[in-house]
Amino acid sequence: MEKLVGFVGYECEDIVLYLAKILTVLGKKVAVVDRTEQEMLLEVLELKNDMKKELYSDDFYGILVTGQGVSYEEYDIIFYLFGYRLIHPKLYECETLIMVTDGVPAHASLLRKIGNWGKKQYLVIRNLVPMKHTEQYLAILADNENSYCEIPYDESDIRMRYSLSSYSKCTVKQLSAGMKRALMILLKFLSVECPERSIRDAMKRF
């Protein structure tokens, strides 16, 4: 296994899927495990399953999307979505930990407690609330000024989010410049062995 990615946060399903899809184009085998209480991926992807929701498992254009556990040996990268369950044992098993928060102070304090940021970890902050973060605040939260990026949530990204269930209408070209920059940073972080040109080509094919 190259890296294990833990993903925590609020309304982060679209970012996870953008990253996962581009990584599959790069040849990675990717799984997304949604353990959020609302199981938002079911709604975002309009997945239909007669089984109980916690047992769902489906394929979304090369990405395994499931509510069950998966074998680490089978996948290059695994995204775990925990929603509001920010303190979870699985977080401490992650070699690479990516977090998403909406900037609520209570969330920030929980993320800070998990802490111990290093070269194998990255913090993603998404502004879903009318709150501006200062560079000092972000540096303190991440504990490393080079281990976070901030993703503004603008109208083009909102429209793109609602297009995810119709993949033919969903392309990177529709994303905001801020989201594209953030995705590039994260993809370079996750696929350090891939040349930047290969990553850019993969993004164009999504």
Secondary structure, 3 states (H helix, E strand, C coil): CCCCEEEECCCCHHHHHHHHHHHHHCCCCEEEEECCCCCHHHHHCCCCCCCCHHHCEEEECCEEEECCCCCHHHCCEEEEECCCCCCCHHHHHCCEEEEEECCCHHHHHHHHHHCCCCCCEEEEEEECCCCCCCHHHHHHHHCCCCCEEEEECCHHHHHHHCCCCCHHHCCHHHCCHHHHHHHHHHHHHHCCCCCHHHHHHHHHCC
